[in-house]
Amino acid sequence: MLYTVKEVSSLTNVTIKALHHYHKIGLLEPRKISEAGYRLYGTAELERLQHILFYKELDFPLETIKVLLETDADRWTILNRQEELLLARKRRLDQIIQTLQASKDSLAGGEPQSPGEMFTGFASEEEWEQALSEQREHVQTAYGFDILEGRSIDVPRMNEQAQEAAAFMEEMAAALRSGAKHDGEDVQRVIRTHLDYLNGHGHPVSAAEFAEQTRFFLQDEFHLRMLEGQQTGLAYYLAAAAASCAGE
């Protein structure tokens, strides 16, 4: 069955203007164009549009979505990655919702919350600067580079990125503890999902570049200690898994 652009718009709540734009930039092309000039879409195009909308919910720019969909043609793989990314965001939102509900309960009960309870799930720019101070000092001393020079901290963005990074490292640590092979499909999927997130949120990095970063962690005392403190052997496991992802 084929659908006109108007029917697709009605089914998906995506405006006709947006569908035309997706066609123009090559993000979503119709199955065919009728003799009368109507764009016609089939099941495959509707599935691709669903993927586009999932990525848009994650704030991926259209250019990045196009690259991601061209890289992975398998629908099951794409859905798995999108599920992991959406669940990571859900965990962060759940934490913030719990804070909101606790604030309501406190207000109803007439008992004030402590400042720490009021801002669980949030962090100020000052708190982020403090959290990064040790790493910042180390990088400045060892490499003469200030990781925050000329940069303001986007607190909501940093919070979300920290949540994703923590979830990624915990998945890698859990895989190591379970005895999963570093080049196994499940571990490789976790790394590819992490790279998709980075590339979709202003941190473009290839698999080869990520592998190089993980090798740097093995040579740098601060980062090696941080990873090994989370799970013994994690730094080496991560480097081996990243190398496999890069095809090395």
HELIX and SHEET records of a PDB file:
HELIX    1   1 VAL A    5  THR A   12  1                                   8    
HELIX    2   2 ILE A   16  LYS A   24  1                                   9    
HELIX    3   3 THR A   43  GLU A   57  1                                  15    
HELIX    4   4 LEU A   62  THR A   71  1                                  10    
HELIX    5   5 ARG A   75  GLY A  109  1                                  35    
HELIX    6   6 PRO A  115  MET A  118  1                                   4    
HELIX    7   7 GLU A  125  ALA A  131  1                                   7    
HELIX    8   8 SER A  133  TYR A  143  1                                  11    
HELIX    9   9 VAL A  155  SER A  178  1                                  24    
HELIX   10  10 GLU A  185  GLY A  200  1                                  16    
HELIX   11  11 ALA A  207  GLN A  219  1                                  13    
HELIX   12  12 GLU A  221  GLN A  230  1                                  10    
HELIX   13  13 LEU A  234  CYS A  245  1                                  12    
SHEET    1   A 3 TYR A   3  THR A   4  0                                        
SHEET    2   A 3 ARG A  39  TYR A  41 -1                                        
SHEET    3   A 3 LYS A  32  ILE A  33 -1                                        
END                                                                             
